[in-house]
């Protein structure tokens, strides 16, 4: 096999991996509160862990405080 053919094969492999990643990206959604990426295939248990997690709850508190401050201004 020539070195050029090897490079073509490698490029095709990389392109296939990129296509697979694009499909994965299409199966994600973004949490409207904290911005975390969530899979559309996540189980209810996994989603419950996310919504009860410190990061998500912290962002909720920040958003609530910002809303309160905007009302005061």
VENGIHU-V960304 format. One record per backbone hydrogen bond with DSSP energy under -1.0 kcal/mol. CO is the residue of the C=O (numbers start at 1). NH is the residue of the N-H. E is the energy in kcal/mol with one decimal. If there is no record, write none. Layout:
BEGIN
co = {CO;CO}
nh = {NH;NH}
e = {E;E}
END
This chain:
BEGIN
co = {2;3;4;5;6;7;8;9;10;11;12;13;14;15;16;17;18;19;20;21;22;24;25;27;29;31;36;38;39;43;44;45;46;47;48;50;53;54;55;56;57;58;59;60;61;62;63;64;65;66;67;68;69}
nh = {6;7;8;9;10;11;12;13;14;15;16;17;18;19;20;21;22;23;24;25;26;27;28;40;38;35;31;29;42;47;48;49;50;51;52;53;57;58;59;60;61;62;63;64;65;66;67;68;69;70;71;72;73}
e = {-2.0;-1.9;-2.2;-2.6;-2.2;-2.4;-2.4;-2.1;-2.3;-2.3;-2.2;-2.1;-2.3;-2.3;-2.0;-2.1;-2.1;-1.9;-1.8;-2.4;-1.6;-1.3;-1.4;-2.6;-3.7;-1.5;-3.0;-3.0;-1.5;-2.4;-2.4;-2.2;-2.0;-2.8;-1.6;-1.6;-2.6;-2.5;-2.2;-2.0;-2.2;-2.3;-2.6;-2.4;-2.4;-2.5;-2.3;-2.3;-2.5;-2.4;-1.7;-1.7;-1.5}
END
